Amino acid sequence: MAKGRKRKPGKRTKSGQLSRAGVATARIDRGSDWAQGMRALYGDNCSDAVGRAFERGLLGNGTEAKSMLDTARAIHRAYWAWYANGPVRCALADRSGAAVENDVERERRQEAWLNDMLRIAGRGGHPARVLFDQLVVDINPDGGPLWLDRLIARGGNGDDWGRLATALEALAECAGVRGVVAECA
């Protein structure tokens, strides 16, 4: 009965070591056919709901849409950093990053900014905040929320367009963009 680790498969040298001759280079895994299809449809914006909406033109056009996308992603990153785990810290010291003197002040500013953004998003009441969270805050890597998936598939109804308009109104106010309204396609 053998004890210890299983022997690694592969060609061996005369001394019994694994041969390094002809070692294949690392193979890049591009994901399943479905993941490749998502990447082909949405490019680098396939991994979140707001990115998919941006690629389909549901955030509007031009710099306003890009500003809304960037703001939404900044809110998402800050939200999960602060409210899921707290600020990112180094395991070896009580500060994040290198020797930065104003780290505590920077963290306070980031948290205050996030709280301001969430306060702005909540001005429309609880239903508007829920829709904003579904679009911006919630983690939707493959699909979702359902109303956005229907709009992206070009099968949404009036209620779905209303949900998008409500979420975009809050996002536009956070991004400082004026006059953005979801257009029926």
C-alpha angles and dihedrals in degrees: 000000000000120000130200130025126352113256113258113245121242144080116313135209122237089268092057098252121131111269116243094195113116094005108174118241119249112285116227113229109213094184132246124324088260092053091048089050091052090050090049091052100042106018113206090346096070098100102071139039096243091050092053090048090050093052091051091051095247093130093057130252139301128355094344091061092046091049090052091049093050093046092048092052092047090052091048093051093045093045095054093041093052107031102033101042110355121243117335109260136181116252091222099051141019093250130073118237126358126333098309115167099202097044094122091051091049090052091050091051092049092050092046090050091050092048090050091051092049091047090052091048090051096053091094092060133253098308091053092047091051091053091046090051091049091054101037114016106033118087107245106161099160106021144332171125092084095228091054092047089055091050092048089051087052091242101104124130132216092277091055091051089049091052091050092048091051093049092045092049090059092042092049090052090050090049093045092242118142131208100017113151126167109251122219110239 
